[in-house]
Amino acid sequence: MNWSGLHKFAHKPPVVLIGLSIITVLGFVAVGRLVNAFDSRQHALAAEMYHRGLIDRNQRDFKLAANHFRAALSFDRNNYLYQLNLAESLAALGKNYDEQARAYLLNLWDRAPQDGQVNLELARLSANQNHLDDAIRYYHNAIYGIWNDSTGASRRQTRLELVDFLLAHNEKTQAQSELIASAASLPPDPAAHARIAERLIRVNDYPDALSQYRAILELDRRNVDAMRGAGQAAFLLGDFRTAQRYLQSAKDHGLQDADADHMLQIADLVLRNDPFRRKLSDKERQQRTSSAFNQAGLRLQQCAQQKGEDLNTPGAPLQSLQEQWTNLKPKVGNAYRSGNSDIAEAAMDLVFQIEQQTSQLCGQPTGLDQALLLIANNRDGADR
């Protein structure tokens, strides 16, 4: 046995270990590079599938988009953006896919409960299923959540979507509250004010609607739609002089709108026939009272004929009004000339009773009868 050779080899282990270590390190580096290359390839494939999905969504092919987003997730399983887009595409496919969309969205919500877009999508799903409380809760989460949009436009649009949902469920009081909250932080943009004003009309908040339309006209004094909207709000509010001014201005600026023309016509009739307007002479007040009284008598006859009723038959629904009208008629013509304004007041009270009763029995009136009914419902509105 060659002991001298073995002795020489025994002094070489450090060299061998160093060599093995180098080989090991090089192996790890190689494996790391392979893993990184594999991961890079996976992420590249995921990005490619994602962009294909975006194209599909833009073309409204939501089923193909969902397939591509699923493929993207198979290469990058925890990608938040891919999962959100998949959920949105599934939701767009309709109710058969709602539960799948909800599962993805709830997973995202667990990860980021303040995400505005995630809460909005959950609100829409709840709204589609008519889950009122859940929808409202998620909408509010979205409104007060985190958005990438620094202008506040996403929050305002989300609140408007909530308002439309509430209106669809006839929740007008809550919708009004949301509109007032939104109106408090609007930018100087006529379109933003118009969206609020239109919905305020729908919740019967005519004073705030009028304020919004006036805000538009401060920004754009030639905005015909705002003139028309202000006229409508004032008309519904019973401020007929204001309604007349805005509606006439809209017409003078070229508006062609049958409903606006009708409101303007009725506002004119109210202003020309209201005997309670300030600064009228006794003669003019007398003429208006007599005209209204005669018109009410005619409306009474027409309604009775429509209902097939004989006004001379005791106990008939309109017979009492006819009797009062007949007894008062000889006195009305001289009410102001004789200095007895009480008769004029009694005459107009009867006019209003006739217009209100006949509107219930025979439907809403038109023309002068409609004007008299509006005066009856708001005696102080003509001069505003």
Residue pairs with C-beta under 8 A, 6 or more apart in sequence:
42 75
42 76
43 75
43 76
45 71
45 75
46 71
46 72
46 73
46 74
46 75
46 76
46 79
46 82
47 72
49 68
49 69
49 71
49 72
49 75
50 68
50 69
50 72
50 81
50 82
50 85
52 68
53 64
53 65
53 66
53 67
53 68
53 69
53 72
53 85
53 86
53 89
54 65
54 85
56 62
56 64
56 65
56 68
56 89
57 65
57 85
57 88
57 89
57 92
62 89
62 90
62 92
62 93
63 89
63 93
65 85
65 89
66 86
66 89
66 90
66 93
66 97
69 82
69 85
69 86
69 89
70 86
72 79
72 82
72 86
73 79
73 82
73 83
73 86
76 82
80 108
80 111
80 112
83 104
83 107
83 108
84 104
84 105
84 108
84 117
84 118
84 121
86 104
87 101
87 104
87 105
87 108
87 121
88 101
88 121
90 97
90 98
90 100
90 101
90 104
91 97
91 98
91 101
91 121
91 124
91 125
95 128
95 129
98 125
98 128
98 129
101 121
101 125
102 122
102 125
105 118
105 121
105 122
105 125
106 122
108 115
108 118
109 115
109 118
109 119
109 122
112 118
112 146
113 119
113 141
114 141
114 145
114 146
115 145
115 146
116 141
116 142
116 143
116 145
116 146
116 147
116 154
116 155
116 158
117 142
117 147
119 138
119 139
119 141
119 142
119 145
120 138
120 139
120 142
120 158
120 161
122 134
122 138
122 141
123 134
123 135
123 136
123 137
123 138
123 139
123 141
123 142
123 158
123 161
123 162
124 135
124 161
126 134
126 135
126 138
127 135
127 165
132 169
132 171
135 165
136 162
136 165
136 166
136 174
139 158
139 159
139 161
139 162
139 165
140 162
142 155
142 158
143 155
143 158
143 159
143 162
144 155
147 154
147 155
149 155
151 187
152 185
152 187
156 182
156 185
156 186
156 192
159 178
159 181
159 182
160 182
160 195
160 196
160 199
162 178
163 175
163 178
163 179
163 182
163 199
164 199
166 172
166 174
166 175
166 178
167 175
167 199
167 202
167 203
172 202
172 203
172 204
173 203
175 199
175 202
175 203
176 200
176 203
176 205
179 196
179 199
179 200
179 203
179 205
179 208
180 205
180 208
182 196
183 193
183 196
183 200
183 208
183 212
186 192
186 193
186 196
186 215
188 219
189 219
190 216
190 219
190 220
190 223
190 226
193 212
193 213
193 215
193 216
193 219
194 212
194 213
194 216
194 225
194 226
194 229
196 212
197 209
197 212
197 213
197 216
197 226
197 229
197 233
198 209
198 229
200 206
200 208
200 209
200 212
200 233
201 209
201 229
201 232
201 233
201 236
204 236
206 233
206 234
206 236
206 237
207 233
207 237
209 229
209 233
210 230
210 233
210 234
210 237
210 239
210 242
213 226
213 227
213 229
213 230
213 233
213 246
214 226
214 230
216 223
216 226
216 229
217 223
217 226
217 227
217 230
220 226
222 253
224 250
224 253
224 254
224 255
227 246
227 247
227 249
227 250
227 253
227 255
228 246
228 247
228 250
228 255
228 257
228 260
230 242
230 246
231 242
231 243
231 244
231 245
231 246
231 247
231 249
231 250
231 260
231 263
231 264
232 243
232 247
232 259
232 260
232 263
234 240
234 242
234 243
234 246
235 243
235 247
235 263
235 266
235 267
237 243
237 381
238 374
238 377
238 378
238 381
238 384
239 381
239 384
240 267
240 270
240 271
240 374
240 381
240 382
240 384
241 267
241 271
241 382
241 383
241 384
242 384
243 263
243 264
243 267
244 264
244 267
244 268
244 271
247 260
247 263
247 264
247 267
248 264
250 257
250 260
251 260
251 261
251 264
266 370
266 371
266 374
269 367
269 368
269 370
269 371
270 371
270 374
270 375
270 381
270 382
271 277
271 382
273 288
273 291
273 292
273 368
273 371
273 372
273 375
274 288
274 375
274 382
275 285
275 288
275 289
275 292
275 344
275 348
276 348
276 375
276 379
276 380
276 382
277 382
277 383
278 383
280 288
282 336
282 337
283 336
285 336
285 344
286 333
286 335
286 336
286 337
286 344
289 332
289 335
289 336
289 344
289 347
289 348
290 332
290 333
291 368
292 347
292 348
292 351
292 368
292 372
293 325
293 328
293 329
293 332
293 347
293 348
293 350
293 351
295 351
295 368
295 369
295 372
296 325
296 350
296 351
296 354
296 355
296 369
296 372
297 325
297 329
297 354
299 354
299 355
299 358
299 365
299 369
300 311
300 318
300 321
300 322
300 325
300 354
300 358
301 311
302 362
303 318
303 358
303 361
303 362
304 310
304 311
304 316
304 318
304 322
306 362
307 317
307 318
307 361
307 362
309 316
309 317
309 318
309 319
310 316
311 318
311 319
311 322
312 319
312 322
313 319
317 357
317 361
318 357
318 358
318 361
321 350
321 353
321 354
321 357
324 350
325 350
325 354
328 343
328 346
328 347
328 350
331 340
331 343
331 347
332 343
332 344
332 347
334 340
335 341
335 343
335 344
335 347
336 344
351 372
351 376
352 372
352 373
352 375
352 376
355 365
355 369
355 372
355 373
355 376
356 373
356 376
358 365
358 369
359 365
359 373
364 370
364 373
365 372
365 373
374 381
375 381
375 382
